[in-house]
Amino acid sequence: PTFWPSTGPASPSQNTPLVPMLVINATVDWASTPVRIANTAATVEVDVMPFLARTAEGGPFAAYYDALSNLGAEFVRFAPWFPYPFVVVTELTPPDCTTDRPATNWNSTLFDGIVRDFMAAVCGEDAEKGACTHSVAAHASTMPAWIYKDAYPVPPGTLNPDPWEYNAFDAYNRGSALVNESCADMAGYVGRFIEHYTKGGHHDGCGHWHGGGFNYRWDFVSILNENEHNTGGARYTTCFDAIRAVVDKLNPEVALAGPEMVLYSPEYTTSFLDPKSHSDGRPPAILSNHYYGGSLSGGSAGEGFEAYFSKIDAWMRSLALPLLAARDALSPATELVLNEFIPFMSDWCDPSSAADLFAEHGEALGRDPGPRTAPFSAEERAAAACPDWKDPKSHPTKINRKTLGWNAAAAAFAYGYVRLGRDCGYKAVGADQLIGGPWPDNEPAVSALDWKTGQPNAKYHAIAMLARALGSAPRAMLNATFSTGPRPAPEPAGATGNGTCGPTAFGGDCNVAAKGAWNAAKEGITSLGACVAKAKDCKRANFVSFSNVAGNSDCSWYAACDMMHLCEDCSKCGIGCPKYYPYESEVLHAVPPPPPPQYVEVMPFILQDANERHGVLLISKTVTPTTIVLHGAGLAGGKATVLDGTLDGTLGTLGAEPGFVPPVQRTLGADGALKLGPYAVAIVWATTVVSATRDPIVIVS
């Protein structure tokens, strides 16, 4: 059956001794042919919210500024968006200029300060003069309401009068049809927006100059976001072209990116990539997209977060790799950027502070995540343990500092970074997001900082590790080989076990599909034997799993199953049951077991600079402590920076607040062994490597 995401505490209650349970051997051949040479940058998104405002309403400004200043990332995404239109929309009323009178509708008083702080943090003290120590990917997202039909004026009472109070997504995001379907109004506004911040001021629509004094360097600017206003792909291309024509005249150094979509419908990708779709015959310089990995919780010990990684693999197969193929076929010179890498975590809130708020407000306070489908049982509603962060009553909610979810989200980002860089050659991969929190901020489930204290969590540390070690310089990315040992003999027909082979959905053809399920109650299947009998003549059913309890009547079949590692409690294996359901499984036909999962991603790399520094990026995709043994020149005795929630350099103890433990230093053993805690991210630097063109190099870490 289809399972729901469960929500529960995924945390050690105190410092926890760790013992490695898995041993993995990986061999690195530095002379092997690189999979790809790319310069993928690890970066982050910064959404405009009160956290940035030097006000008492949101998270601590000083912590945000310090975190951004010290991150060291390139192409940092600056995203002003519609929950705060009084701040981010610089023309709330239509232009009113004439040939004799300058426009009076521009008001960037609040936004100027936000931009100034952001640019200084990323670029340094001379940012206003055009200097930048790193690089910025700005965003022209929220358009003025007067551009759209039946959207302006916004009805009284629709928006909070306080500019820093959160507004619902549909409060300002109004209208779909454009007043001017040629997109001239939108192009004019975006042109003034970009000119104002990159060319010292802007010309209004009548040619009058409005000085601002900002000459910021924006490497590229994204246009719109996730089909807001139901723009539609064909109209998006029309607007993109109109905006590009204006920006090319005002500041040709600024490239444009789009369409900032999560789902890649053909009109938003294939058509947008095709030069023939554009009025000037030019493809986009940069195609930008997003990744949404669902909302997960950890179960009793954090194991539920392991599903992050299989979701990434499925997304790569279904969307990212086909997008790469379309790019290569239609517009090979177009660069690819992922601006929002989003692994939501549903147990983001401190359980005690959430419980206090629910006790105080009862049903008047909504829950997050809300029920996925209707009707919901009381059990499913209670499983949503965090308050609705959009409700002002949620403001006191603290962050969950005991969950392993921040560590898992950090590892998921690092894994996505590897897959998109090595397998697709992306220009940048950006985590969503640096800051977040409950009302009046937003999206606490993806924050990289504690919204009360400002302390960075594992997501921040992972971005910083990748940004500082790899930057945006070219590196050769290699594959490693793994030693898994002999495959075990297949389980004989008739063998049984306690647990399920994995999640399924009702339906499917058992002669064709790799897995599927029957509703046991509807089919009259009341025992494991009856489930076996139902499946015995199916060509693809080599295994079955059966459960027949209240709320879960299931007979599932599978072409492949690891009978040695059945999921005995489906609420704790990342499958997503709302609670424990007993299962039993049986072998119908003896087939070889599947290869063991690749629990640790291993990506050797060689920096393409004068030093040719050699390293290995490691990402643990499991909650289980692991020993990775690296075989290859210079790896024995190498130095490693490890982010895994442990309090020391020997994997002795997992912190009680693992997501807030900074990286530690470890030395690989003489045999190349390195211990990794749950959802570890590690960068290993080789001590000695052999270049194909010169003598061995001793690397001083």
C-alpha positions as CSV (number, residue, x, y, z in Angstrom):
1,P,0.0,0.0,0.0
2,T,0.9,3.6,-0.2
3,F,2.3,4.8,3.1
4,W,2.2,8.3,4.7
5,P,5.2,10.2,6.0
6,S,5.3,9.6,9.7
7,T,6.5,12.3,12.1
8,G,8.2,11.5,15.4
9,P,11.3,12.2,17.5
10,A,14.4,11.2,15.6
11,S,17.0,12.0,18.2
12,P,19.5,10.7,20.7
13,S,18.3,12.0,24.1
14,Q,21.9,12.2,25.3
15,N,25.4,11.8,24.0
16,T,25.5,8.3,22.5
17,P,28.5,6.0,22.1
18,L,28.9,4.8,18.5
19,V,30.2,1.5,17.2
20,P,30.7,1.1,13.4
21,M,28.4,-1.6,12.1
22,L,29.3,-1.6,8.4
23,V,32.7,-1.9,6.8
24,I,33.1,-0.8,3.2
25,N,36.2,-1.0,1.0
26,A,36.7,1.4,-1.9
27,T,39.6,1.7,-4.2
28,V,40.7,4.9,-5.9
29,D,42.8,4.9,-9.1
30,W,44.0,8.4,-9.6
31,A,45.1,7.5,-13.2
32,S,41.6,6.4,-14.2
33,T,39.7,8.4,-16.8
34,P,37.6,11.1,-15.2
35,V,33.8,10.8,-15.4
36,R,33.7,14.5,-16.0
37,I,35.7,17.7,-15.5
38,A,33.4,20.3,-14.1
39,N,33.5,23.4,-11.9
40,T,30.2,22.9,-9.9
41,A,29.8,25.3,-7.1
42,A,28.0,24.5,-3.8
43,T,26.0,27.4,-2.8
44,V,22.9,28.5,-0.9
45,E,19.7,30.5,-1.3
46,V,18.9,33.5,0.9
47,D,15.2,34.4,0.9
48,V,14.2,37.9,2.0
49,M,12.4,37.7,5.3
50,P,12.5,39.5,8.7
51,F,15.7,37.6,9.5
52,L,17.5,40.0,7.2
53,A,15.9,43.2,8.4
54,R,17.8,44.3,11.5
55,T,14.5,44.2,13.3
56,A,13.3,42.4,16.5
57,E,10.6,40.6,14.5
58,G,12.6,37.8,12.9
59,G,15.7,35.7,13.5
60,P,19.0,37.3,14.7
61,F,20.4,39.5,12.0
62,A,24.0,39.4,13.3
63,A,24.0,35.6,13.0
64,Y,22.7,35.7,9.4
65,Y,25.3,38.3,8.4
66,D,28.2,36.5,10.0
67,A,27.1,33.1,8.5
68,L,26.8,34.5,5.0
69,S,30.1,36.4,5.3
70,N,32.0,33.3,6.4
71,L,30.4,30.8,4.0
72,G,32.8,31.3,1.1
73,A,30.2,30.3,-1.6
74,E,29.9,31.4,-5.2
75,F,26.7,32.3,-7.0
76,V,24.8,32.9,-3.7
77,R,21.1,33.2,-4.6
78,F,19.4,36.4,-3.4
79,A,15.6,35.8,-3.6
80,P,13.1,38.6,-2.8
81,W,9.6,37.0,-2.9
82,F,6.0,37.8,-2.4
83,P,5.2,37.1,1.3
84,Y,6.7,40.6,1.9
85,P,5.6,42.8,-1.1
86,F,6.0,46.1,0.8
87,V,9.7,45.3,1.0
88,V,10.6,43.6,-2.2
89,V,8.4,45.2,-4.8
90,T,9.9,48.6,-5.6
91,E,7.0,49.8,-7.7
92,L,3.8,49.0,-5.8
93,T,1.9,51.5,-7.9
94,P,2.0,51.9,-11.7
95,P,4.5,54.3,-13.3
96,D,3.3,57.9,-13.4
97,C,6.0,59.7,-15.2
98,T,5.5,62.1,-18.1
99,T,7.9,63.7,-20.5
100,D,8.2,66.6,-18.2
101,R,7.8,65.0,-14.8
102,P,9.8,62.0,-13.3
103,A,8.0,59.0,-11.9
104,T,7.2,59.1,-8.2
105,N,6.2,55.4,-7.8
106,W,9.6,54.0,-7.1
107,N,10.2,53.2,-3.4
108,S,13.1,51.0,-2.5
109,T,13.7,52.4,1.0
110,L,13.4,49.1,2.8
111,F,14.8,46.9,0.0
112,D,18.0,49.0,-0.4
113,G,19.1,48.2,3.1
114,I,18.5,44.5,2.6
115,V,20.4,44.4,-0.6
116,R,23.2,46.5,0.9
117,D,23.7,44.0,3.8
118,F,23.5,41.0,1.5
119,M,26.0,42.3,-1.0
120,A,28.4,43.4,1.7
121,A,28.3,39.9,3.3
122,V,28.9,38.1,0.0
123,C,31.2,40.6,-1.8
124,G,32.9,42.7,0.8
125,E,33.0,46.3,1.8
126,D,33.5,47.6,-1.7
127,A,30.4,45.8,-3.1
128,E,28.6,49.1,-3.9
129,K,31.5,50.0,-6.2
130,G,31.3,46.7,-8.2
131,A,33.9,44.7,-6.3
132,C,33.0,41.2,-5.2
133,T,35.1,38.6,-3.5
134,H,32.6,35.9,-4.5
135,S,29.6,36.0,-6.8
136,V,25.9,36.6,-6.7
137,A,22.9,35.1,-8.5
138,A,20.1,37.6,-8.0
139,H,16.4,36.9,-8.6
140,A,13.7,39.0,-10.2
141,S,10.7,37.1,-8.9
142,T,7.8,39.0,-7.4
143,M,6.2,41.3,-10.0
144,P,4.1,44.3,-9.2
145,A,0.4,43.6,-9.1
146,W,-0.4,46.3,-11.6
147,I,1.2,44.2,-14.3
148,Y,-1.7,41.7,-14.1
149,K,-5.3,42.1,-15.0
150,D,-7.8,42.1,-12.0
151,A,-4.9,42.2,-9.5
152,Y,-4.5,45.9,-8.9
153,P,-5.3,47.6,-6.7
154,V,-5.0,44.9,-4.0
155,P,-8.2,44.8,-2.0
156,P,-8.0,46.6,1.4
157,G,-7.2,44.2,4.2
158,T,-5.6,41.6,2.0
159,L,-2.0,42.5,3.1
160,N,-0.7,43.0,6.5
161,P,0.1,46.7,7.0
162,D,3.4,45.8,8.7
163,P,5.9,45.3,5.8
164,W,7.7,42.6,7.8
165,E,4.6,40.5,8.6
166,Y,4.3,37.3,6.6
167,N,1.5,37.3,3.9
168,A,0.0,34.1,2.6
169,F,1.2,32.9,-0.7
170,D,-1.9,34.0,-2.6
171,A,-2.2,37.4,-0.9
172,Y,-0.1,39.3,-3.4
173,N,0.5,36.6,-6.0
174,R,-2.7,37.6,-7.7
175,G,-3.9,37.5,-11.3
176,S,-2.6,35.6,-14.3
177,A,-3.5,37.4,-17.5
178,L,-1.1,40.3,-18.2
179,V,-2.4,43.8,-18.8
180,N,0.1,43.8,-21.7
181,E,0.6,40.3,-23.1
182,S,3.7,41.5,-25.0
183,C,5.4,41.6,-21.5
184,A,6.5,45.1,-22.1
185,D,5.4,46.2,-18.6
186,M,7.2,43.3,-17.0
187,A,10.3,43.8,-19.0
188,G,10.3,47.5,-18.2
189,Y,10.0,46.8,-14.4
190,V,12.7,44.1,-14.4
191,G,15.0,46.4,-16.4
192,R,14.6,49.2,-13.9
193,F,15.2,46.8,-11.1
194,I,18.4,45.5,-12.5
195,E,19.7,48.9,-13.7
196,H,19.0,50.4,-10.3
197,Y,21.2,48.0,-8.4
198,T,23.9,47.4,-11.0
199,K,24.3,50.7,-12.8
200,G,24.1,53.4,-10.1
201,G,20.4,54.1,-10.6
202,H,17.7,53.7,-13.2
203,H,15.8,55.5,-15.9
204,D,12.1,55.6,-15.5
205,G,9.8,54.8,-18.5
206,C,10.0,58.4,-19.6
207,G,13.8,58.6,-19.6
208,H,14.3,60.5,-16.3
209,W,17.2,59.4,-14.2
210,H,16.8,58.2,-10.6
211,G,20.1,57.8,-8.8
212,G,20.7,55.1,-6.3
213,G,24.5,54.8,-6.0
214,F,24.6,51.0,-6.3
215,N,26.9,49.4,-8.8
216,Y,26.7,45.8,-7.6
217,R,28.0,42.9,-9.7
218,W,25.3,40.4,-10.3
219,D,26.6,37.5,-12.3
220,F,23.2,36.4,-13.4
221,V,19.5,37.1,-12.6
222,S,16.8,34.5,-12.5
223,I,13.4,35.5,-14.0
224,L,10.2,34.5,-12.2
225,N,9.8,31.5,-10.0
226,E,7.9,28.1,-10.2
227,N,5.1,29.2,-12.6
228,E,3.9,32.0,-10.3
229,H,0.7,33.6,-11.7
230,N,0.3,30.5,-13.9
231,T,2.5,32.1,-16.4
232,G,2.8,29.0,-18.6
233,G,5.8,27.9,-20.6
234,A,5.0,29.7,-23.9
235,R,4.2,33.0,-22.3
236,Y,7.2,32.6,-20.0
237,T,9.5,32.4,-23.1
238,T,7.8,35.5,-24.5
239,C,8.4,37.4,-21.3
240,F,12.0,36.1,-20.9
241,D,12.8,37.3,-24.4
242,A,11.3,40.7,-23.8
243,I,13.2,41.1,-20.5
244,R,16.5,39.9,-22.1
245,A,16.1,42.5,-24.9
246,V,15.8,45.3,-22.3
247,V,18.6,44.1,-20.0
248,D,21.0,43.6,-22.9
249,K,20.7,47.4,-23.5
250,L,20.9,48.4,-19.9
251,N,23.6,46.1,-18.6
252,P,24.8,43.4,-21.1
253,E,27.2,41.9,-18.4
254,V,24.2,40.5,-16.6
255,A,23.1,37.1,-17.9
256,L,19.6,35.8,-17.4
257,A,18.5,32.4,-16.0
258,G,15.2,30.6,-16.0
259,P,12.6,29.1,-15.7
260,E,13.2,28.2,-12.0
261,M,10.8,25.2,-12.2
262,V,10.4,22.1,-10.0
263,L,8.5,20.0,-12.6
264,Y,10.0,20.0,-16.1
265,S,7.0,20.2,-18.4
266,P,8.1,20.2,-22.0
267,E,7.0,23.8,-22.6
268,Y,9.1,24.9,-19.7
269,T,12.2,23.0,-20.6
270,T,12.5,21.5,-24.1
271,S,10.8,24.4,-25.8
272,F,12.5,27.0,-23.6
273,L,15.9,25.4,-24.5
274,D,15.2,25.4,-28.2
275,P,16.7,28.5,-29.9
276,K,13.8,28.4,-32.4
277,S,11.4,29.2,-29.6
278,H,13.0,32.6,-28.9
279,S,12.3,35.7,-30.8
280,D,15.9,36.5,-31.3
281,G,17.0,32.9,-32.0
282,R,19.1,32.7,-28.9
283,P,18.8,29.9,-26.4
284,P,19.0,30.8,-22.7
285,A,22.5,31.3,-21.3
286,I,21.5,29.5,-18.1
287,L,18.7,27.0,-17.5
288,S,17.8,26.9,-13.8
289,N,15.6,24.4,-12.0
290,H,14.7,23.2,-8.5
291,Y,14.6,19.9,-6.7
292,Y,11.9,19.0,-4.2
293,G,12.5,15.8,-2.2
294,G,9.3,15.6,-0.2
295,S,9.0,15.9,3.6
296,L,10.5,13.2,5.7
297,S,10.8,12.4,9.4
298,G,13.3,10.2,11.1
299,G,11.3,7.6,12.9
300,S,12.6,6.5,16.3
301,A,16.4,6.8,15.6
302,G,16.7,8.8,12.4
303,E,16.5,5.9,10.0
304,G,13.6,7.4,8.1
305,F,15.8,10.0,6.6
306,E,17.6,7.4,4.5
307,A,14.8,7.7,2.0
308,Y,16.2,11.1,1.0
309,F,18.9,9.4,-1.1
310,S,16.6,7.0,-3.0
311,K,14.4,10.0,-3.8
312,I,17.4,11.8,-5.3
313,D,18.3,8.8,-7.4
314,A,14.7,8.5,-8.7
315,W,14.6,12.2,-9.6
316,M,18.0,11.9,-11.4
317,R,16.6,9.1,-13.5
318,S,13.2,10.7,-14.3
319,L,14.0,14.4,-14.6
320,A,17.7,15.5,-14.3
321,L,19.3,13.1,-16.8
322,P,16.5,13.6,-19.4
323,L,16.9,17.4,-19.0
324,L,20.7,17.0,-19.6
325,A,20.0,15.1,-22.8
326,A,17.5,17.8,-24.0
327,R,20.1,20.4,-23.2
328,D,22.8,18.6,-25.1
329,A,20.6,18.1,-28.1
330,L,19.1,21.6,-28.3
331,S,21.5,24.0,-26.7
332,P,24.8,22.5,-25.7
333,A,26.2,25.9,-24.6
334,T,23.4,26.5,-22.1
335,E,24.7,26.1,-18.5
336,L,22.6,24.3,-15.9
337,V,22.0,25.6,-12.4
338,L,19.9,24.1,-9.6
339,N,18.9,27.0,-7.4
340,E,16.7,25.3,-4.8
341,F,17.7,21.9,-3.4
342,I,14.8,21.1,-1.0
343,P,14.8,18.1,1.3
344,F,12.0,19.1,3.7
345,M,12.2,17.7,7.3
346,S,8.9,17.4,9.1
347,D,10.3,17.2,12.6
348,W,11.9,20.6,12.5
349,C,10.3,21.8,15.7
350,D,11.4,21.3,19.3
351,P,8.8,18.8,20.7
352,S,8.6,20.5,24.0
353,S,8.0,24.1,22.7
354,A,5.5,22.7,20.2
355,A,3.6,20.8,22.8
356,D,3.4,23.9,25.0
357,L,1.9,25.9,22.1
358,F,-0.7,23.2,21.3
359,A,-1.6,23.0,25.0
360,E,-2.1,26.7,25.0
361,H,-4.0,27.2,21.7
362,G,-5.5,23.8,21.1
363,E,-7.1,23.3,17.7
364,A,-6.9,27.0,17.0
365,L,-3.2,26.4,16.1
366,G,-2.8,24.5,12.8
367,R,-0.2,21.8,12.3
368,D,2.7,21.4,9.8
369,P,2.9,19.4,7.7
370,G,-0.8,19.4,7.3
371,P,-2.6,16.2,6.4
372,R,-1.8,15.1,2.8
373,T,-5.2,13.8,1.8
374,A,-8.7,13.9,3.3
375,P,-10.2,12.6,5.4
376,F,-7.5,12.4,8.1
377,S,-7.6,10.3,11.1
378,A,-6.9,11.8,14.5
379,E,-3.8,9.6,14.6
380,E,-2.5,11.2,11.3
381,R,-3.2,14.7,12.6
382,A,-1.5,14.0,15.9
383,A,1.6,12.7,13.9
384,A,2.0,16.2,12.5
385,A,3.9,17.4,15.5
386,C,5.0,20.9,14.5
387,P,2.8,24.0,14.5
388,D,1.7,25.7,11.3
389,W,4.6,28.1,10.9
390,K,2.5,30.6,8.9
391,D,0.3,31.2,12.0
392,P,1.5,34.1,14.2
393,K,0.9,31.9,17.2
394,S,3.8,29.6,16.1
395,H,6.4,32.4,16.6
396,P,7.7,31.0,20.0
397,T,8.5,27.6,18.4
398,K,12.1,26.6,18.9
399,I,14.2,24.4,16.5
400,N,14.6,20.7,17.0
401,R,18.2,20.4,18.1
402,K,18.1,16.7,18.8
403,T,17.0,15.3,15.5
404,L,19.4,13.8,13.0
405,G,17.3,15.4,10.3
406,W,19.7,18.4,9.9
407,N,22.6,15.9,9.4
408,A,20.6,13.9,6.9
409,A,19.5,17.0,5.0
410,A,23.2,18.1,4.9
411,A,24.2,14.7,3.5
412,A,21.4,14.7,1.0
413,F,22.5,18.1,-0.3
414,A,26.1,16.9,-0.6
415,Y,24.8,13.8,-2.5
416,G,22.7,15.9,-4.8
417,Y,25.7,18.1,-5.4
418,V,27.8,15.1,-6.4
419,R,25.2,13.6,-8.7
420,L,24.5,17.0,-10.5
421,G,28.1,17.9,-10.7
422,R,29.7,14.6,-11.7
423,D,26.8,13.2,-13.7
424,C,25.4,16.4,-15.3
425,G,28.1,19.1,-15.1
426,Y,25.9,21.7,-13.3
427,K,27.4,25.1,-12.9
428,A,26.0,25.5,-9.3
429,V,23.8,23.6,-6.9
430,G,22.2,25.7,-4.2
431,A,20.7,24.6,-0.9
432,D,17.4,25.9,0.2
433,Q,18.0,27.8,2.4
434,L,20.4,29.7,4.7
435,I,17.7,31.1,7.0
436,G,14.2,30.2,8.0
437,G,11.9,30.1,10.9
438,P,8.3,30.3,12.0
439,W,6.2,33.4,11.5
440,P,7.1,36.2,10.7
441,D,9.9,34.4,8.9
442,N,9.1,31.3,6.8
443,E,10.0,27.7,5.9
444,P,11.7,26.6,9.1
445,A,12.0,23.0,7.8
446,V,14.9,24.0,5.5
447,S,16.8,26.5,7.6
448,A,20.5,26.2,8.0
449,L,20.6,28.3,11.1
450,D,18.8,28.1,14.5
451,W,16.3,30.9,14.2
452,K,16.5,31.7,17.9
453,T,20.2,31.6,18.6
454,G,21.6,31.9,15.0
455,Q,23.9,28.9,15.5
456,P,24.7,27.1,12.2
457,N,23.5,23.5,11.8
458,A,24.9,20.7,9.7
459,K,23.3,22.0,6.5
460,Y,25.4,25.2,6.8
461,H,28.6,23.3,7.6
462,A,28.2,20.9,4.6
463,I,27.7,23.9,2.2
464,A,30.7,25.6,3.7
465,M,32.9,22.5,3.5
466,L,32.1,22.0,-0.2
467,A,32.4,25.7,-1.0
468,R,35.8,26.2,0.7
469,A,37.3,22.9,-0.5
470,L,36.1,22.9,-4.1
471,G,34.9,26.4,-4.8
472,S,33.9,26.9,-8.5
473,A,37.3,25.9,-10.0
474,P,37.5,22.9,-12.3
475,R,38.1,19.5,-10.9
476,A,38.4,16.1,-12.4
477,M,35.8,13.8,-10.9
478,L,36.5,10.1,-10.8
479,N,34.7,6.9,-9.9
480,A,35.8,4.5,-7.1
481,T,35.4,0.7,-7.2
482,F,33.9,-1.2,-4.3
483,S,34.8,-4.6,-2.8
484,T,31.6,-6.3,-1.7
485,G,32.8,-9.9,-1.3
486,P,31.0,-13.0,-2.6
487,R,27.2,-12.8,-3.1
488,P,25.3,-15.0,-0.6
489,A,23.3,-17.9,-1.9
490,P,19.7,-17.2,-2.7
491,E,17.1,-18.1,-0.1
492,P,15.2,-21.3,-1.0
493,A,11.6,-21.3,-2.1
494,G,9.3,-21.4,1.0
495,A,11.7,-19.5,3.2
496,T,10.0,-17.0,5.4
497,G,10.9,-13.9,7.4
498,N,9.5,-11.3,9.7
499,G,9.0,-8.0,8.0
500,T,8.3,-6.5,4.5
501,C,10.4,-6.3,1.4
502,G,9.5,-2.7,0.9
503,P,6.8,-0.1,0.0
504,T,4.3,-0.8,-2.8
505,A,1.2,0.8,-4.2
506,F,-2.1,-1.1,-4.8
507,G,-2.4,-2.2,-8.4
508,G,0.1,-3.2,-11.1
509,D,0.5,-6.2,-13.3
510,C,2.4,-9.0,-11.5
511,N,3.5,-10.4,-14.9
512,V,5.2,-7.1,-15.9
513,A,5.8,-4.8,-12.9
514,A,8.7,-5.2,-10.5
515,K,6.4,-4.8,-7.6
516,G,2.8,-4.1,-6.7
517,A,0.1,-5.0,-4.3
518,W,-3.4,-6.4,-3.9
519,N,-5.8,-5.1,-1.2
520,A,-6.0,-8.3,0.8
521,A,-9.4,-7.5,2.4
522,K,-11.0,-6.9,-1.0
523,E,-9.4,-10.0,-2.5
524,G,-10.3,-12.2,0.5
525,I,-6.6,-12.9,1.2
526,T,-6.5,-13.7,4.9
527,S,-3.1,-15.4,5.4
528,L,0.5,-15.5,4.1
529,G,-0.3,-18.8,2.4
530,A,-3.3,-17.2,0.6
531,C,-1.0,-14.4,-0.5
532,V,1.5,-16.9,-1.9
533,A,-1.3,-18.7,-3.7
534,K,-2.5,-15.4,-5.3
535,A,1.0,-14.7,-6.6
536,K,2.4,-18.1,-7.5
537,D,1.5,-18.0,-11.2
538,C,2.8,-14.4,-11.7
539,K,5.9,-14.1,-13.9
540,R,7.4,-11.2,-11.8
541,A,6.4,-12.4,-8.3
542,N,9.4,-14.0,-6.7
543,F,8.6,-12.8,-3.2
544,V,5.5,-11.7,-1.3
545,S,4.9,-9.7,1.9
546,F,1.6,-9.9,3.8
547,S,-0.1,-7.9,6.5
548,N,-3.7,-8.2,7.7
549,V,-4.4,-5.9,10.6
550,A,-6.8,-3.0,11.2
551,G,-5.9,-0.2,8.8
552,N,-3.5,-2.3,6.7
553,S,-4.7,-5.2,4.6
554,D,-1.9,-5.9,2.1
555,C,-0.6,-8.7,-0.1
556,S,2.4,-7.3,-2.0
557,W,4.6,-9.0,-4.6
558,Y,8.2,-8.3,-5.6
559,A,10.6,-9.4,-8.3
560,A,13.6,-8.8,-6.0
561,C,13.9,-8.7,-2.2
562,D,16.7,-8.9,0.3
563,M,15.2,-11.5,2.7
564,M,18.2,-11.1,5.0
565,H,17.3,-7.4,5.6
566,L,13.5,-7.2,5.8
567,C,12.0,-4.1,7.3
568,E,10.5,-5.5,10.5
569,D,8.9,-2.2,11.5
570,C,7.8,-0.2,8.5
571,S,7.4,3.0,10.5
572,K,11.2,2.9,11.2
573,C,12.7,1.9,7.9
574,G,12.1,5.0,5.8
575,I,9.1,3.4,4.2
576,G,6.7,5.9,5.8
577,C,4.0,3.8,7.6
578,P,2.1,6.0,10.1
579,K,2.7,3.4,12.7
580,Y,4.0,-0.2,13.2
581,Y,2.2,-2.8,11.0
582,P,3.3,-6.4,11.4
583,Y,4.4,-8.1,8.1
584,E,5.7,-11.5,7.1
585,S,7.4,-12.4,3.9
586,E,8.0,-15.6,1.9
587,V,10.2,-16.7,-1.1
588,L,8.2,-18.0,-4.1
589,H,11.2,-18.6,-6.4
590,A,14.9,-18.7,-5.4
591,V,16.7,-15.8,-7.1
592,P,20.0,-14.2,-6.3
593,P,19.7,-11.4,-3.7
594,P,20.1,-7.9,-5.0
595,P,23.6,-6.3,-4.6
596,P,24.1,-4.6,-1.3
597,P,23.2,-0.9,-1.3
598,Q,26.0,1.6,-1.8
599,Y,25.8,3.1,1.7
600,V,28.6,5.5,1.2
601,E,29.1,7.7,-1.9
602,V,32.7,8.0,-2.8
603,M,33.8,10.7,-5.3
604,P,37.6,11.0,-5.8
605,F,38.6,14.4,-7.4
606,I,41.7,16.1,-8.6
607,L,41.7,19.9,-8.6
608,Q,42.8,21.3,-11.9
609,D,45.3,23.9,-10.7
610,A,49.0,24.1,-10.3
611,N,49.1,21.9,-7.2
612,E,46.7,19.2,-8.6
613,R,45.5,18.5,-5.1
614,H,43.9,15.1,-4.7
615,G,41.0,14.4,-2.5
616,V,37.9,12.2,-1.9
617,L,34.4,13.4,-1.0
618,L,32.5,10.9,1.2
619,I,28.8,10.9,1.9
620,S,27.1,8.4,4.2
621,K,23.6,7.6,3.1
622,T,22.7,5.7,6.2
623,V,22.1,6.3,9.9
624,T,24.3,3.3,10.7
625,P,27.9,4.1,11.8
626,T,30.3,3.0,9.1
627,T,34.0,2.3,8.5
628,I,35.1,3.2,5.0
629,V,38.5,1.8,4.0
630,L,40.1,3.8,1.2
631,H,42.7,2.1,-1.0
632,G,44.8,4.3,-3.2
633,A,48.0,6.4,-3.4
634,G,48.3,8.9,-0.5
635,L,45.1,7.9,1.3
636,A,46.5,5.9,4.2
637,G,47.2,8.4,6.9
638,G,45.4,11.2,5.1
639,K,43.6,14.0,6.8
640,A,39.9,14.3,6.8
641,T,37.3,16.9,7.8
642,V,34.2,15.0,9.0
643,L,30.7,16.3,9.6
644,D,28.7,13.6,11.4
645,G,27.5,14.9,14.7
646,T,30.3,13.4,16.8
647,L,32.0,15.3,19.6
648,D,35.5,14.1,18.9
649,G,37.8,12.9,16.2
650,T,37.5,9.2,16.8
651,L,33.8,8.5,16.4
652,G,33.5,7.9,20.1
653,T,30.4,9.8,20.9
654,L,27.4,11.2,19.0
655,G,26.3,14.5,20.4
656,A,22.9,14.9,22.0
657,E,22.4,17.8,19.5
658,P,24.1,16.1,16.5
659,G,22.8,18.6,13.9
660,F,24.7,21.4,15.7
661,V,28.1,19.8,16.1
662,P,30.6,21.4,13.8
663,P,33.0,19.3,11.7
664,V,35.9,17.5,13.3
665,Q,39.3,16.4,12.1
666,R,40.3,12.8,11.7
667,T,43.3,10.9,10.4
668,L,42.9,7.9,8.3
669,G,44.5,4.7,9.6
670,A,47.6,3.1,8.2
671,D,45.2,0.8,6.3
672,G,43.2,3.8,4.9
673,A,40.3,3.3,7.4
674,L,38.0,6.2,8.4
675,K,35.1,6.0,10.8
676,L,31.9,7.8,9.8
677,G,28.9,8.5,12.0
678,P,25.2,8.9,10.8
679,Y,24.8,10.8,7.6
680,A,28.4,11.8,7.5
681,V,29.9,14.2,5.0
682,A,33.7,14.0,4.8
683,I,36.5,15.4,2.7
684,V,39.7,13.5,2.7
685,W,43.0,15.0,1.4
686,A,45.7,12.6,0.1
687,T,49.1,13.0,1.6
688,T,51.1,11.9,-1.4
689,V,49.9,11.5,-5.0
690,V,51.6,10.5,-8.2
691,S,51.1,12.8,-11.2
692,A,51.3,11.3,-14.6
693,T,53.8,14.1,-15.6
694,R,56.0,14.5,-12.6
695,D,57.4,13.0,-9.4
696,P,55.3,12.2,-6.3
697,I,54.0,15.3,-4.6
698,V,53.8,15.5,-0.8
699,I,50.7,17.4,0.2
700,V,50.8,19.3,3.5
701,S,47.3,19.5,4.9
